[in-house]
Amino acid sequence: MQNKKEAEAINVMVVDDHEVVREGLIRILEKQGGIRVVAVARSGEEALKKVDVFVPDVIIVDIQLPGMSGIELIRRVKKERPEIEAITLTVFDDEEFAKEAIKAGAIGYVIKDAAKEELVKAVQAAARGESLISTSVARKLLDEITAPGGRKKQKAEEFAGLSQRELDVLKLMARGYNNRQIADLLFISELTVKVHIRNIFRKIKVTDRTNAVLYAIEKGIITKDKLQIEPDRPPI
């Protein structure tokens, strides 16, 4: 029989395809009283099978999973079990990814390099039905909400007529992601990514990725420090 302390614990499932990350998250969460990791999964497919068995209060999901994306996993979990809250854990402090996660049903959005306390607070908040979004992302979302209505259109026109999606692809190219990873992150096909890249090259008048990255830096689309961001998975 469960004692009172166990019964009141927040039951959490961790979904991440990196063993080191999973083990680190378990240590962080279980060191905090009142949180118990009841299951782990390496993919969205495995997580869906375990959700019905362990029925966690909160799931912590990496956006970039092999096979089914973390966004799609959250969408399916919320459809089948709306009472389970979801927190997205990612390297991306990008408002576009945050919006996709929130639309899918995530209640929290935490950056992987955030302080350990922030993840714990996000889990506790989610268990109460409250949202916690990493400060850097929340600021960008607020900036977008409070910006003049024509801001996005104006920004695209300033950058050689690049569409918002083409800007997204260019940012990820500059961060070192390959076509398959870009496709996974933007939820589009690799063929579509190739078409976007071809259009980017044509519009900004370059013939390779190196010069496209230089253009992105020159125009302030991405800063040099962002080039240090490593992909969640090794290039394929």
Buried (B, 14 or more C-beta within 10 A) or exposed (E): EEEEEEEEBBBBBBBBBEEEBBEBBBEBBEEBEEBBBBBBBBBBEBBBEBBEEBBBBBBBBBBBBEEBBBBBBBBBBBEEEEEBBBBBBBBBBBBBBBBBBBEBBBBBBBBBEBEBEBBBBBBBBBBEEEBBBBEEBBEBBEEBEEEEEEEBEEBBEEBBEBBEBBBBBBBBBBBBBBBBBBBBBBEBEBEBBBBBBEBBBEBBEBEEBEEBBBBBBEBEBBEEEBEEBEBBBEEE
